[in-house]
Amino acid sequence: MSVSPASQEPIVTLRGVGKTFGSGTVALDHLDLSVKGGEFLAVLGPSGCGKSTALRIMAGLAEPSRGTVAWAGGDDGRRAHGIGFVFQEPTLMPWATVAANVYLPLKLAGTGWDAAAPRVSETLARVGLSEFANAYPRELSGGMKMRVSIARALVTAPRVLLMDEPFAALDEITRFKLNDDLRTLWRELGTTIVFVTHSVFESVYLAERIVVMTQRPGRVFTELAIDPAGRDAGFRTSAEYASLCRMTSDALSQAMNARTAA
Amino acid sequence: MSERAIRIALPLAVLALGVLAWDVVVRINEMPPYILPGPELVLTTLIDDWPVLWRSLLATLTTTLEGFALAMAGGVGLAVLFNQSRWIELSLYPYAIILQVTPVVAIAPLLLIYLSQEAAVLACAWIVAFFPVLANTTLGLKSVDHNLTDLFRLYGASRARVLWELKLPAALPSMLAGIRIAGGLSLVGAVVAEIAAGASGAGSGLAYRIAESGYRLMIPRMFAGLLLLSVTGIAIFFLLSWLSDLALRRWHESAVTRET
């Protein structure tokens, strides 16, 4: 098993982060979370627990109301690391071809098409969509659209990939396939991945480490290390997987009760 | 019969029936042409008076196209301006609505006092046609997927970049819907102003010709002129629909033909 070793240095650290929206809703309470370079981290929590908000704060798409977000390398750290973001929906530009959609981040960075073309086709090849470079999003299936979205996030070779329940809307067969492909991409590219999900099964299957969050206002309830003997083809049906899922599921129910009791 | 053939055949059949009924009514009642001319007479008048009618049609068409072009530029331009500055939007949008809800028939005589006739006719065509472009483009610019906006922000896109690469393409379908409505409306605006101008005894457009023919009891020519106007409106509508389809057919649901 060739798992890229997660360096112990955190790449981004959230300390005491809180977020209160204008409406008065407290989405995050006091979130402490650090992401280690190279790791595959799942953030697991019930719907509306503020995990997406935490991800948006990491990306700089939302400002924390309280607390700090520190990137390794100081203030410019976030830019230097390069972030790829994958939303819950594919979020593609319907008027642009698959290739043009994947080219977008490079285009916005000022790279001309001639210089970007090899990188775009290489990234499309990586997600298995080379043949669809000239197709329009509406001509693709849900799973393929999500692959385009992932390719777009990867095209800048970011060191951190932030994913906000990217497979939640897909059917199970497609989801399993994309789970496997994402694991492969992670192993090959060594990208740090923060994967927000409400699925116990998905988080156990994908991640090395799971952070379990409480209900809103969200904070970290507990952390679980997922270190199975092997993640081969049989992992999903193994007894080990089942027991890891049970352990994670128990942690999640405790997290939800902890908040109600408090 | 295919769906397409039915779409063409049914309206044509209704047209044929209507013309037939018209002809029969005229013949049975032996109506004089100055009350109701038969379809045949209208057609021969159209051919006989073609030089006069054609010149008038060109005049109306020129105004319509000019008004339409100005309406597109004004509508899209204002919408972009409103989108970029909330202050400008809040200050001016109510006046755009006032201009829209005040009947142009009532504005036209006033405009004719202060503007030259061509300018007044053009202004009317513009007033009627620009609002749908403005309203639809404004809506389109506001309906951009929030996640896509976030994505552009994440990659540090400038305001101009967001407008050009994201907002305008996203607004294109609604913009084109507005433009399609504006095409027909600019003809209406031109005609209304010409009729108003015709009342003051000057003019050269087709609508003026119709009004003039009415005063001179040349009823067949009125019908011929009306027929021409109507055909012009239809042509504008189909041309714009075709162009809009051409622009959207690769990606927008409205223009995509589904295979069943």
Interface residues (C-beta under 8 A of the other chain):
Chain A: R56 A59 G60 L61 I83 F85 F87 E89 T91 M93 P94 W95 A96 L104 P105 K107 L108 A109 Y136 P137 R138
Chain B: D145 N147 L148 D150 L151 F152 R153 L154 Y155 G156 A157 R161 E165 L166 P169 A170 L172 R250 W251 H252 E253 V256
